[in-house]
Amino acid sequence: MRIVTVIGNRPQFVKAAAVSSLLRATHEELLVHTGQHYDDELSTVFVEELGIPRPERELGIGGGTNTEQTARMLAALGPLLARERPDAVLVYGDTNSTLAGGLAAAQARIPVAHVEAGMRSFDRAMPEELNRVLTDHLSELLLCPTEVAVANLARESAVGRVELVGDVMADVARLVRPRAQETDGPLREAGVEAGGYLVATAHRAGNVDDPDRLRALVALLRAMPLPVVLPLHPRTRARLEAAGLLDELGSDGRVRVLPPLGYVAFTSLLLRAAAALTDSGGVQKEAYLAGVRCVTLRDSTEWTETVDAGWNTLVDLDAAAALAALERSEPAFRPELYGDGRAGTRVVAALATLTA
């Protein structure tokens, strides 16, 4: 089979690491990078660290509103699919690249396979929620990471074929963990010791594009009881600089700002942190897989299992609630929610059943 895979941001590069090499062992894959996050520290580094094939096509489409970006992606992907004539298109997650890849393929009557199908935060104000719902309902093959995702699709009467494959990020986490445990370079760079800091990420538009919420985010990070190590997303850095908040954020040394990190370096920080603070869905899950408590800077999450298991607490940007969450004891039990590390194999086997 000939598969076109569409990716565009950090989590999608990570997820592709669990699938592309296996896929290419028995099929032909054309990897298309939309350029949604076109930054070496957010894309190329994952090619180098995780052994992902370098994308054969790079569209260079970044910036603009969600509507503008998705429209430009559709305009580029339509002719590309017409030329390449793949048997199926594979998309991951919930980004503009996900929706554009799925919609371009569906309009061309090419079967779509969606990895991470069925995830729901039930917050339609989030662009990611719209992307994942729409992609699920145009996909022929719905590859679910959890039983909750399967149940969500059944409740919505999704017409595609649903398969529970597990979470491809769990595959990558198992693969990378030994390397991450061997290096403590990011800790030395931040000037912290294992167990004596929090690791944080923030990039969601709902948190960083609104000046009032951005100020609340800065205040929350500065109010934490331990030093906060913050690998700073380019989008967030730009918003902080525009608001005159970047200097304030690091003014007293409690927040240690780092450049964006590769997957191994970030995992090294995460594994040794007392807890994670994040508005990222991927980091919520990475924290769970690492056995690290998570405080989520949102009021909803698509990874509801982590909350039900007691390892994740939703606090929005309420500093008092974040402090209270950090004071709670770590749960005694961490169930295996995301599979056995063989999700990539199951994805490839399911793709083999698709025909254009």
Secondary structure as UniProt FT lines:
FT   STRAND          2..7
FT   HELIX           10..17
FT   TURN            18..19
FT   HELIX           20..26
FT   STRAND          28..33
FT   TURN            36..37
FT   TURN            40..43
FT   HELIX           44..50
FT   STRAND          57..58
FT   HELIX           66..84
FT   STRAND          88..92
FT   TURN            93..94
FT   HELIX           96..107
FT   TURN            108..109
FT   STRAND          112..115
FT   TURN            116..118
FT   TURN            124..125
FT   HELIX           127..136
FT   TURN            137..138
FT   STRAND          141..144
FT   HELIX           147..155
FT   TURN            156..157
FT   STRAND          161..164
FT   HELIX           168..182
FT   HELIX           185..190
FT   TURN            194..195
FT   STRAND          198..201
FT   HELIX           205..208
FT   HELIX           211..222
FT   STRAND          228..231
FT   HELIX           234..242
FT   TURN            243..244
FT   HELIX           246..249
FT   TURN            250..252
FT   STRAND          255..258
FT   HELIX           263..272
FT   STRAND          275..278
FT   HELIX           281..290
FT   STRAND          294..296
FT   HELIX           304..308
FT   TURN            309..310
FT   STRAND          312..314
FT   TURN            316..317
FT   HELIX           319..327
FT   HELIX           343..351
FT   TURN            352..353
//
